[in-house]
Amino acid sequence: MNASAMPLANNTPLCYSINSPPFKHHLTIASAYFSSIFGTLGLISNLIAFIVLLKSFQQKHSRSRSFFLIFLGGLVVTDFMGLLVTSSIVISFHVTHFNWRHLDPNCHFCNFMGMSMVFYGLCPLMLGAAMAVERFFGINLPFARSTSMPKRRAVYMVLMVWLIAGGIALLPLTGIGNYHMQMPGSWCFFNISSEGNDLAFSLVFSLVGLMCITVSFLLNTVSVVTLIRVCCGQDRLQRRRDYEIEMMLQLILIMVIASICWCPLLIFIAQTVLSGSPLQIKSLLLWLRFATWNQILDPWVYILFRRSVLKRVNPRLDWSRGSIMSLYPSFNDTVRRFTHSSLRITLSQDETGEMQKSNVIPPSTLKPPPPSP
């Protein structure tokens, strides 16, 4: 990383030991206009999405849909708070031009911003992976998940994701990595270096993010294949999957957006520390802008890609069973040829389970035998 323009003293705090304000460099990509536009657009988008999700949650839904809405709500709250915290600090710096050395001589404020950047960066990726896991079990193993599972289980999963991300963000305070002032002096982030603990934390951050994206891709692919197999079954055996198709469409878009926005930054960090090359600050700021788009685009997935909105855009769109695959009859025949045998086994197992459930007489309906005289 570039050295500071200001000579360092022996008592220089750790967060200013590499870059110390004030800086002489003023990069266009880190200007106040970019920060203000990105922050305002992201906050408005997430606020609209939260209102839409709140109205949708008040309606009556299946248990799987309610679980999915809880995850979406956690993702919206995370994105909103991440933009609110980080944008407030960056925009305040551009407006007031405060000196970090005078405002935060003990690095508490810099550590807080660095922790916020890591926490709110990993949370959307980890929540996306958790949503993919939930949909995988909900679609591929419906009987493995109890139908009486309370909604608070999904809330606990969201809280667990926040707890894990928070634990990772706290690692630099324990000596695994360090948070440092970053150029052009408006933000703090962990030190991207190939030395010692900085290397370890840089790899933890990048590999955890890439692993979450990989898990989301693999599980979502299996879930989509399962839905295609169900759509290709015989009409009398098909189950209504319109709401699951809607959820998978939203989840796939979330995964695609996260991959496009976050992979360049995560790969850039891993490549920089493993190669030992000096950090390119312009590239870091560019890929960081890419990552910020994730928090802006995510809410519009929930706002636009809902059945009610899509039906208004295209009233002829039919979400009923078999309608999607009927648009592509040649693809339908090809997939049916390869999945017909396995589909029959899967659906017959489901029908057997449902018949067994229907044949079970509740204990409350059993009448005791009359007493013998």
Contacts in CASP RR format, 6 or more apart in sequence:
PFRMAT RR
TARGET T0000
AUTHOR 0000-0000-0000
METHOD contacts of the structure
MODEL  1
MNASAMPLANNTPLCYSINSPPFKHHLTIASAYFSSIFGTLGLISNLIAF
IVLLKSFQQKHSRSRSFFLIFLGGLVVTDFMGLLVTSSIVISFHVTHFNW
RHLDPNCHFCNFMGMSMVFYGLCPLMLGAAMAVERFFGINLPFARSTSMP
KRRAVYMVLMVWLIAGGIALLPLTGIGNYHMQMPGSWCFFNISSEGNDLA
FSLVFSLVGLMCITVSFLLNTVSVVTLIRVCCGQDRLQRRRDYEIEMMLQ
LILIMVIASICWCPLLIFIAQTVLSGSPLQIKSLLLWLRFATWNQILDPW
VYILFRRSVLKRVNPRLDWSRGSIMSLYPSFNDTVRRFTHSSLRITLSQD
ETGEMQKSNVIPPSTLKPPPPSP
1 18 0 8 1.000
1 19 0 8 1.000
1 180 0 8 1.000
1 191 0 8 1.000
1 192 0 8 1.000
1 193 0 8 1.000
1 278 0 8 1.000
1 279 0 8 1.000
1 281 0 8 1.000
2 19 0 8 1.000
2 183 0 8 1.000
2 279 0 8 1.000
2 281 0 8 1.000
3 18 0 8 1.000
3 19 0 8 1.000
4 16 0 8 1.000
4 18 0 8 1.000
4 19 0 8 1.000
4 20 0 8 1.000
4 21 0 8 1.000
4 23 0 8 1.000
5 22 0 8 1.000
5 23 0 8 1.000
5 24 0 8 1.000
6 20 0 8 1.000
6 21 0 8 1.000
6 22 0 8 1.000
8 16 0 8 1.000
8 17 0 8 1.000
8 20 0 8 1.000
12 20 0 8 1.000
13 105 0 8 1.000
13 106 0 8 1.000
13 107 0 8 1.000
14 107 0 8 1.000
14 178 0 8 1.000
14 180 0 8 1.000
15 107 0 8 1.000
15 110 0 8 1.000
15 111 0 8 1.000
15 178 0 8 1.000
15 179 0 8 1.000
15 180 0 8 1.000
15 181 0 8 1.000
15 188 0 8 1.000
16 100 0 8 1.000
16 101 0 8 1.000
16 107 0 8 1.000
16 180 0 8 1.000
16 181 0 8 1.000
17 180 0 8 1.000
18 180 0 8 1.000
18 181 0 8 1.000
18 191 0 8 1.000
19 180 0 8 1.000
19 181 0 8 1.000
19 182 0 8 1.000
19 183 0 8 1.000
19 185 0 8 1.000
20 101 0 8 1.000
20 181 0 8 1.000
21 99 0 8 1.000
21 100 0 8 1.000
21 101 0 8 1.000
21 181 0 8 1.000
21 185 0 8 1.000
22 99 0 8 1.000
23 183 0 8 1.000
23 184 0 8 1.000
23 185 0 8 1.000
25 183 0 8 1.000
25 184 0 8 1.000
26 184 0 8 1.000
27 183 0 8 1.000
27 184 0 8 1.000
27 281 0 8 1.000
27 282 0 8 1.000
27 285 0 8 1.000
29 282 0 8 1.000
29 285 0 8 1.000
29 286 0 8 1.000
29 289 0 8 1.000
30 183 0 8 1.000
30 184 0 8 1.000
30 186 0 8 1.000
30 285 0 8 1.000
31 94 0 8 1.000
32 91 0 8 1.000
32 94 0 8 1.000
32 95 0 8 1.000
34 289 0 8 1.000
35 87 0 8 1.000
35 90 0 8 1.000
35 91 0 8 1.000
35 94 0 8 1.000
35 186 0 8 1.000
36 87 0 8 1.000
36 91 0 8 1.000
36 94 0 8 1.000
38 83 0 8 1.000
38 87 0 8 1.000
38 289 0 8 1.000
38 292 0 8 1.000
38 296 0 8 1.000
39 83 0 8 1.000
39 87 0 8 1.000
39 91 0 8 1.000
39 292 0 8 1.000
39 296 0 8 1.000
41 296 0 8 1.000
42 79 0 8 1.000
42 83 0 8 1.000
42 295 0 8 1.000
42 296 0 8 1.000
42 299 0 8 1.000
43 80 0 8 1.000
43 83 0 8 1.000
43 84 0 8 1.000
43 87 0 8 1.000
45 296 0 8 1.000
45 299 0 8 1.000
45 300 0 8 1.000
45 303 0 8 1.000
46 76 0 8 1.000
46 79 0 8 1.000
46 80 0 8 1.000
46 83 0 8 1.000
46 295 0 8 1.000
46 298 0 8 1.000
46 299 0 8 1.000
47 80 0 8 1.000
48 299 0 8 1.000
48 303 0 8 1.000
49 76 0 8 1.000
49 298 0 8 1.000
49 299 0 8 1.000
49 300 0 8 1.000
49 302 0 8 1.000
49 303 0 8 1.000
50 73 0 8 1.000
50 76 0 8 1.000
50 77 0 8 1.000
50 80 0 8 1.000
50 299 0 8 1.000
52 302 0 8 1.000
52 303 0 8 1.000
52 306 0 8 1.000
53 69 0 8 1.000
53 72 0 8 1.000
53 73 0 8 1.000
53 76 0 8 1.000
53 302 0 8 1.000
56 69 0 8 1.000
56 306 0 8 1.000
57 66 0 8 1.000
57 69 0 8 1.000
57 70 0 8 1.000
61 69 0 8 1.000
61 243 0 8 1.000
62 243 0 8 1.000
63 147 0 8 1.000
63 149 0 8 1.000
63 151 0 8 1.000
64 138 0 8 1.000
64 243 0 8 1.000
64 244 0 8 1.000
64 247 0 8 1.000
65 243 0 8 1.000
65 247 0 8 1.000
66 151 0 8 1.000
66 154 0 8 1.000
67 134 0 8 1.000
67 151 0 8 1.000
67 153 0 8 1.000
67 154 0 8 1.000
68 131 0 8 1.000
68 134 0 8 1.000
68 135 0 8 1.000
68 247 0 8 1.000
70 151 0 8 1.000
70 154 0 8 1.000
70 155 0 8 1.000
70 158 0 8 1.000
71 127 0 8 1.000
71 128 0 8 1.000
71 130 0 8 1.000
71 131 0 8 1.000
71 134 0 8 1.000
71 154 0 8 1.000
71 157 0 8 1.000
71 158 0 8 1.000
72 131 0 8 1.000
72 250 0 8 1.000
72 302 0 8 1.000
74 127 0 8 1.000
74 158 0 8 1.000
75 123 0 8 1.000
75 124 0 8 1.000
75 127 0 8 1.000
75 128 0 8 1.000
75 131 0 8 1.000
75 254 0 8 1.000
75 298 0 8 1.000
76 298 0 8 1.000
76 299 0 8 1.000
76 302 0 8 1.000
78 120 0 8 1.000
78 123 0 8 1.000
78 124 0 8 1.000
78 127 0 8 1.000
78 162 0 8 1.000
79 120 0 8 1.000
79 124 0 8 1.000
79 294 0 8 1.000
79 295 0 8 1.000
79 298 0 8 1.000
79 299 0 8 1.000
81 120 0 8 1.000
82 116 0 8 1.000
82 120 0 8 1.000
82 295 0 8 1.000
83 295 0 8 1.000
85 113 0 8 1.000
85 116 0 8 1.000
85 120 0 8 1.000
86 113 0 8 1.000
86 116 0 8 1.000
86 117 0 8 1.000
86 120 0 8 1.000
86 187 0 8 1.000
89 113 0 8 1.000
89 186 0 8 1.000
89 187 0 8 1.000
90 186 0 8 1.000
90 187 0 8 1.000
92 98 0 8 1.000
93 185 0 8 1.000
93 186 0 8 1.000
93 187 0 8 1.000
94 186 0 8 1.000
100 109 0 8 1.000
100 110 0 8 1.000
100 181 0 8 1.000
100 185 0 8 1.000
103 109 0 8 1.000
104 110 0 8 1.000
107 179 0 8 1.000
110 179 0 8 1.000
110 180 0 8 1.000
110 181 0 8 1.000
110 188 0 8 1.000
111 172 0 8 1.000
111 173 0 8 1.000
111 179 0 8 1.000
111 188 0 8 1.000
113 179 0 8 1.000
113 187 0 8 1.000
113 188 0 8 1.000
114 169 0 8 1.000
114 172 0 8 1.000
114 179 0 8 1.000
114 187 0 8 1.000
114 188 0 8 1.000
114 189 0 8 1.000
114 190 0 8 1.000
115 166 0 8 1.000
115 169 0 8 1.000
115 170 0 8 1.000
115 172 0 8 1.000
115 173 0 8 1.000
115 179 0 8 1.000
116 169 0 8 1.000
117 187 0 8 1.000
117 188 0 8 1.000
117 189 0 8 1.000
118 165 0 8 1.000
118 166 0 8 1.000
118 168 0 8 1.000
118 169 0 8 1.000
118 189 0 8 1.000
118 190 0 8 1.000
118 205 0 8 1.000
119 165 0 8 1.000
119 166 0 8 1.000
119 168 0 8 1.000
119 169 0 8 1.000
120 295 0 8 1.000
121 165 0 8 1.000
121 291 0 8 1.000
122 165 0 8 1.000
122 168 0 8 1.000
122 169 0 8 1.000
122 205 0 8 1.000
122 208 0 8 1.000
122 209 0 8 1.000
122 212 0 8 1.000
123 161 0 8 1.000
123 162 0 8 1.000
123 165 0 8 1.000
124 258 0 8 1.000
124 294 0 8 1.000
124 295 0 8 1.000
124 298 0 8 1.000
125 208 0 8 1.000
125 209 0 8 1.000
125 212 0 8 1.000
125 213 0 8 1.000
125 258 0 8 1.000
125 262 0 8 1.000
126 161 0 8 1.000
126 164 0 8 1.000
126 165 0 8 1.000
126 208 0 8 1.000
126 209 0 8 1.000
126 212 0 8 1.000
127 158 0 8 1.000
127 161 0 8 1.000
128 212 0 8 1.000
128 216 0 8 1.000
128 251 0 8 1.000
128 254 0 8 1.000
128 255 0 8 1.000
128 258 0 8 1.000
129 211 0 8 1.000
129 212 0 8 1.000
129 213 0 8 1.000
129 215 0 8 1.000
129 216 0 8 1.000
129 219 0 8 1.000
130 157 0 8 1.000
130 158 0 8 1.000
130 161 0 8 1.000
131 216 0 8 1.000
131 251 0 8 1.000
131 254 0 8 1.000
132 215 0 8 1.000
132 216 0 8 1.000
132 219 0 8 1.000
132 220 0 8 1.000
132 223 0 8 1.000
132 251 0 8 1.000
132 255 0 8 1.000
133 215 0 8 1.000
133 219 0 8 1.000
134 154 0 8 1.000
134 157 0 8 1.000
135 219 0 8 1.000
135 220 0 8 1.000
135 223 0 8 1.000
135 244 0 8 1.000
135 247 0 8 1.000
135 248 0 8 1.000
135 251 0 8 1.000
136 219 0 8 1.000
136 220 0 8 1.000
136 222 0 8 1.000
136 223 0 8 1.000
137 144 0 8 1.000
137 145 0 8 1.000
138 145 0 8 1.000
139 223 0 8 1.000
139 226 0 8 1.000
139 227 0 8 1.000
139 244 0 8 1.000
139 248 0 8 1.000
140 222 0 8 1.000
140 223 0 8 1.000
140 226 0 8 1.000
142 350 0 8 1.000
143 350 0 8 1.000
143 353 0 8 1.000
168 204 0 8 1.000
168 205 0 8 1.000
168 208 0 8 1.000
171 177 0 8 1.000
171 201 0 8 1.000
171 204 0 8 1.000
172 178 0 8 1.000
172 179 0 8 1.000
172 190 0 8 1.000
172 201 0 8 1.000
175 197 0 8 1.000
176 197 0 8 1.000
176 200 0 8 1.000
176 201 0 8 1.000
176 204 0 8 1.000
177 190 0 8 1.000
177 191 0 8 1.000
177 197 0 8 1.000
177 198 0 8 1.000
177 200 0 8 1.000
177 201 0 8 1.000
178 190 0 8 1.000
178 191 0 8 1.000
178 197 0 8 1.000
178 198 0 8 1.000
179 188 0 8 1.000
179 189 0 8 1.000
179 190 0 8 1.000
179 191 0 8 1.000
180 188 0 8 1.000
180 189 0 8 1.000
180 190 0 8 1.000
180 191 0 8 1.000
181 188 0 8 1.000
182 188 0 8 1.000
182 189 0 8 1.000
182 281 0 8 1.000
182 284 0 8 1.000
183 281 0 8 1.000
190 198 0 8 1.000
190 201 0 8 1.000
190 202 0 8 1.000
190 205 0 8 1.000
191 198 0 8 1.000
191 202 0 8 1.000
192 198 0 8 1.000
192 202 0 8 1.000
192 269 0 8 1.000
192 272 0 8 1.000
192 273 0 8 1.000
192 279 0 8 1.000
192 284 0 8 1.000
193 199 0 8 1.000
193 202 0 8 1.000
193 273 0 8 1.000
193 279 0 8 1.000
194 272 0 8 1.000
194 273 0 8 1.000
194 274 0 8 1.000
194 275 0 8 1.000
194 276 0 8 1.000
198 273 0 8 1.000
199 273 0 8 1.000
202 269 0 8 1.000
202 270 0 8 1.000
202 272 0 8 1.000
202 273 0 8 1.000
203 270 0 8 1.000
203 273 0 8 1.000
203 274 0 8 1.000
205 266 0 8 1.000
205 269 0 8 1.000
206 266 0 8 1.000
206 267 0 8 1.000
206 269 0 8 1.000
206 270 0 8 1.000
207 270 0 8 1.000
209 262 0 8 1.000
209 266 0 8 1.000
210 263 0 8 1.000
210 266 0 8 1.000
210 267 0 8 1.000
210 270 0 8 1.000
213 255 0 8 1.000
213 258 0 8 1.000
213 259 0 8 1.000
213 262 0 8 1.000
213 263 0 8 1.000
216 255 0 8 1.000
216 258 0 8 1.000
217 255 0 8 1.000
217 259 0 8 1.000
220 248 0 8 1.000
220 251 0 8 1.000
220 252 0 8 1.000
220 255 0 8 1.000
223 248 0 8 1.000
224 248 0 8 1.000
224 252 0 8 1.000
227 241 0 8 1.000
227 244 0 8 1.000
227 245 0 8 1.000
227 248 0 8 1.000
228 325 0 8 1.000
228 335 0 8 1.000
228 339 0 8 1.000
229 335 0 8 1.000
229 339 0 8 1.000
229 342 0 8 1.000
229 343 0 8 1.000
229 346 0 8 1.000
230 238 0 8 1.000
230 239 0 8 1.000
230 241 0 8 1.000
230 343 0 8 1.000
230 347 0 8 1.000
231 238 0 8 1.000
231 241 0 8 1.000
231 321 0 8 1.000
231 322 0 8 1.000
231 324 0 8 1.000
231 325 0 8 1.000
231 332 0 8 1.000
232 325 0 8 1.000
232 332 0 8 1.000
232 335 0 8 1.000
232 336 0 8 1.000
232 339 0 8 1.000
232 340 0 8 1.000
232 343 0 8 1.000
233 336 0 8 1.000
233 340 0 8 1.000
233 343 0 8 1.000
233 347 0 8 1.000
235 321 0 8 1.000
235 322 0 8 1.000
237 344 0 8 1.000
237 347 0 8 1.000
237 351 0 8 1.000
238 321 0 8 1.000
238 322 0 8 1.000
239 321 0 8 1.000
239 347 0 8 1.000
239 350 0 8 1.000
240 320 0 8 1.000
240 321 0 8 1.000
241 321 0 8 1.000
242 307 0 8 1.000
242 319 0 8 1.000
242 320 0 8 1.000
242 321 0 8 1.000
245 319 0 8 1.000
245 324 0 8 1.000
246 305 0 8 1.000
246 306 0 8 1.000
246 307 0 8 1.000
246 319 0 8 1.000
249 305 0 8 1.000
250 301 0 8 1.000
250 302 0 8 1.000
250 305 0 8 1.000
253 301 0 8 1.000
253 305 0 8 1.000
254 298 0 8 1.000
254 301 0 8 1.000
257 293 0 8 1.000
257 294 0 8 1.000
257 297 0 8 1.000
257 298 0 8 1.000
257 301 0 8 1.000
258 294 0 8 1.000
258 298 0 8 1.000
260 290 0 8 1.000
261 290 0 8 1.000
261 291 0 8 1.000
261 292 0 8 1.000
261 293 0 8 1.000
261 294 0 8 1.000
261 297 0 8 1.000
262 290 0 8 1.000
262 291 0 8 1.000
262 294 0 8 1.000
264 287 0 8 1.000
264 290 0 8 1.000
265 284 0 8 1.000
265 287 0 8 1.000
265 288 0 8 1.000
265 290 0 8 1.000
265 291 0 8 1.000
268 283 0 8 1.000
268 284 0 8 1.000
268 287 0 8 1.000
272 279 0 8 1.000
272 280 0 8 1.000
303 309 0 8 1.000
307 319 0 8 1.000
310 317 0 8 1.000
311 317 0 8 1.000
311 319 0 8 1.000
325 331 0 8 1.000
325 332 0 8 1.000
325 335 0 8 1.000
326 332 0 8 1.000
END
